[in-house]
Amino acid sequence: MQQPFFPCNNLSAKDGVLQFAGQDTASLAKQYGTPLYLLDEARIRHNCRVYLNAFRAHFPAGSLPHYASKANACKALYRLMTEEGMGIDVVSPGEIYTAREAGFDLSKAFFHGNNKTDADIAFAMDCGVGCFVADNEEELCAIDREANRRGIRQRVILRLTPGIDTHTYAAVNTGKVDSKFGAAIETGQAKALTALALQKRGIDLCGFHCHIGSQVFEEDVFERAAVIMIDFMAQMKADFDFETKLLNLGGGYGVRYVESDGQIDIPQKIATLAGVINDRCQHHGIPVPQIAMEPGRSIVADAGLTLYTVGTVKRIPGYKTYVSIDGGMGDNPRFALYRSSYTCLVANKLGEPADLEASLVGRCCESGDIIQEHVMFPSSVTRGDLVAVCTTGAYNYAMASNYNRLGRPATVLLHPDGTSDVIVKRETMEDLVRLDV
Ligand SMILES: *Cc1c(COP(=O)(O)O)cnc(C)c1O
């Protein structure tokens, strides 16, 4: 009997039952109920350390990886980031508030977004957010106004679009000139934004940012982006005598969801990238700036797994089979949004051959409520079986909704010593009506 494909080495089989982070998924489902998000603490720490060690080895002092917390934000994760010494990215007052409540030192935060309101800007300054990433002229002016009102100079970097097409799904492809985000270098808007920032009394311009996309596997896009950014830095040095102190190259390294996905050797990628950065800066005769990167998915995705219980199995002879689970697009909208691929397993039947092709669907009143098409399950799959959807640590809980008034699942953190803790409670019926008047 062929062992099913496991996308990450924190998965294994024992007596036909899926083990995750060394813990038994059937026991966890029994203890905490389903649907249930699991997070592997050791894996998150490992993923952080991969970046931290590579940064220490290859980038100038003061360079730091920042966890893009939109991938999965809750107090426990911000506490983990504090313990690991990571910086963070935040994109909303809600993320800032959560990080602050978790005791995270917000001086190590970048504040992103293409439309920060005046209230957002004021709140972020109240909380001492270290660096704003200004997306456009209006925003830069709004940050300057608020800083002047307070008599401070706010550290800012400018989000630029280097004009790179990562060939990923359009919704997560952000480096092109016509992107919603950032000022384009090609059109001269990046230079104009820099000139404006340098005139503003309330703005302490530190450098530049780009984020070319997400789930990126392409060989050299980060290197190409870095070269374009460094060429721009050299131009700003020549035009305005502005010396870039910080270059933030964003997030985006892809992770392995299914067997056909590649695997990225992050230390190797960072070593190569650092070589390109050093060479290009030397070529222009400018100092190598501090480097930041913003991994989200590659920190938490493979540390996550979602457990569901099978309800109905509907066979339509001559057509197809549906396996329905007790969650769906409410806890994982990624197939509906991007047709994302996942490895899906019947967690209590790993010993049986997977010979039934099925659509794994949720319980929402929506035909698009699909977790995955063309999954292969054992033909004995039936009500009460346990389904595991792997690699769900990023952009699942973070994107979850209460559509159909379904409560969002709990998140349980699995510790390396074999114990576990609820870090986000399951939403109750009372939670669902809490804001209703
Ligand atoms: C989403 C996002 C990231 C994280 O991307 P991943 O693909 O999860 O690594 C980083 N920076 C910015 C600006 C983002 O919008």
The ligand as an ORCA input file, in Angstrom:
! r2SCAN-3c Opt
* xyz 0 1
  C       0.787     39.803      1.787
  C       2.012     40.577      1.924
  C       3.184     39.957      2.402
  C       3.266     38.493      2.707
  O       3.238     37.700      1.564
  P       3.443     36.120      1.673
  O       3.191     35.634      0.300
  O       2.431     35.618      2.651
  O       4.829     35.873      2.128
  C       4.293     40.745      2.593
  N       4.275     42.077      2.326
  C       3.176     42.689      1.856
  C       3.214     44.138      1.593
  C       2.022     41.969      1.637
  O       0.942     42.586      1.154
*
